[in-house]
Amino acid sequence: MIARLSDFRFPDAAARLYPDTPDRPWVLEVGFGDGRFWPHFAATFPEAPNYLGVELSGVSLLKAHRRLRDAGLDNAILTKMPADVLVRSVIPHAGLDLIVVNFPDPWPKAGHTDHRLLRVPFFQLAASRLKPGGMILLTTDHDEYFEFACEQAEASGVMRVESTDPPAAALETKYALKWRDLGLGVNHARFIPTAHQPVPHGPTTPYPEDPTTVPHAVLTLPDTFNPQTFEKVTERNPGSRNADEGGAWTVILLDLYAGLRRDGWVVLAHVVEGELTQEVLIGITAREDGTHLVRLAKFGGPIITTGVKAAVGVVTRWLEGQDAVVKHHGY
Ligand SMILES: C[S@@+](CC[C@H](N)C(=O)[O-])C[C@H]1O[C@@H](n2cnc3c(N)ncnc32)[C@H](O)[C@@H]1O
């Protein structure tokens, strides 16, 4: 099954995601590519563990989905988003038994190591999300990234490193076969948490069922409001040190569209928060009492983050700049 970010809870629970098999171990694979690892690895268990796969590539997602469906792996969920977002916002504390990373992108160029997944912050996050006895398995052909990851795990203060042989299934992935054909060897390590300090999930919530709690504002537009052009608007916030108050965000209002069916407009906004980006629509709709409602639309399945609430604020402030008078802030 394929899940979108908006299909999850923040944090979620294995019992909700896998209602038929809630008591099985829970395995996360990061960057599953075309999905060859899981059918091989799952077959080494008497019953397939619950599986969550996260990938950035939509093409890979579809290939892997077909492969897992054909293998009859019903308790497998695939999702397309950055791994960091999934692990931080969706995975509960002490939720996972295993995190598998096979042949992660090595970002080999000088100055690009900040793009690597396996750095101190990810190890600390992973230690918080793994159960006692859980671990991360890394298999990679890239010697330099392997050493870097081992150093980062030690530096995290919450992981110990064991070098062992990779599971056979990790040698059957598309990249494993590619490196094998080139005659290259692989490195494998287990990263085992030595502490499970909780890392907060942040203030993310699903799109509310109750419309009154959707981020919004109520305002009066001047009679003269009839925009014929729109200049892009960008606002940035460097973020709070307190993760529960949300991190840095950038909001770009890209365009404004007039409704043809009823009195109103829609703003297209691009919201960036670390690895997470969302394109959201914010409606500006006439109400019976003559005021207008500025509200985040459900279209596109947005989740409510600090940056998405801020986007409603950016639209509201832009309208104030067009002489609107705000009656109520609800964001
Ligand atoms: C070198 S490929 C390896 C694919 C597969 N594991 C294999 O062994 O064949 C790395 C994969 O990780 C994915 N990826 C890179 N960064 C990611 C991230 N932050 N979150 C999720 N997937 C990511 C890429 O899209 C790519 O498919």
The ligand as a MOL file (V3000), in Angstrom:
LIG
                    3D

  0  0  0     0  0            999 V3000
M  V30 BEGIN CTAB
M  V30 COUNTS 27 29 0 0 0
M  V30 BEGIN ATOM
M  V30 1 C 21.9390 4.5290 -4.4700 0
M  V30 2 S 20.2200 4.2890 -4.3620 0 CHG=1
M  V30 3 C 20.0580 2.6930 -3.5790 0
M  V30 4 C 18.7050 2.0800 -3.7760 0
M  V30 5 C 18.4910 0.6920 -3.1360 0
M  V30 6 N 18.6180 0.7450 -1.7040 0
M  V30 7 C 19.4720 -0.3080 -3.7260 0
M  V30 8 O 20.3360 -0.7700 -2.9640 0
M  V30 9 O 19.3410 -0.6380 -4.9060 0 CHG=-1
M  V30 10 C 19.7960 5.4010 -3.0390 0
M  V30 11 C 18.2960 5.6080 -2.9240 0
M  V30 12 O 18.0230 6.3870 -1.7710 0
M  V30 13 C 16.9990 7.3210 -2.0830 0
M  V30 14 N 17.1530 8.4410 -1.1420 0
M  V30 15 C 18.1490 9.3470 -1.1050 0
M  V30 16 N 17.9750 10.2140 -0.1000 0
M  V30 17 C 16.8340 9.8410 0.5300 0
M  V30 18 C 16.1120 10.3570 1.6310 0
M  V30 19 N 16.5430 11.4350 2.3030 0
M  V30 20 N 14.9740 9.7490 1.9890 0
M  V30 21 C 14.5270 8.6610 1.3140 0
M  V30 22 N 15.1710 8.1280 0.2580 0
M  V30 23 C 16.3010 8.7070 -0.1270 0
M  V30 24 C 17.2520 7.6950 -3.5230 0
M  V30 25 O 16.0880 8.1980 -4.1530 0
M  V30 26 C 17.7080 6.3610 -4.1090 0
M  V30 27 O 16.6240 5.6080 -4.6350 0
M  V30 END ATOM
M  V30 BEGIN BOND
M  V30 1 1 1 2
M  V30 2 1 2 3
M  V30 3 1 2 10
M  V30 4 1 3 4
M  V30 5 1 4 5
M  V30 6 1 5 6
M  V30 7 1 5 7
M  V30 8 2 7 8
M  V30 9 1 7 9
M  V30 10 1 10 11
M  V30 11 1 11 12
M  V30 12 1 11 26
M  V30 13 1 12 13
M  V30 14 1 13 14
M  V30 15 1 13 24
M  V30 16 1 14 15
M  V30 17 1 14 23
M  V30 18 2 15 16
M  V30 19 1 16 17
M  V30 20 1 17 18
M  V30 21 2 17 23
M  V30 22 1 18 19
M  V30 23 2 18 20
M  V30 24 1 20 21
M  V30 25 2 21 22
M  V30 26 1 22 23
M  V30 27 1 24 25
M  V30 28 1 24 26
M  V30 29 1 26 27
M  V30 END BOND
M  V30 END CTAB
M  END
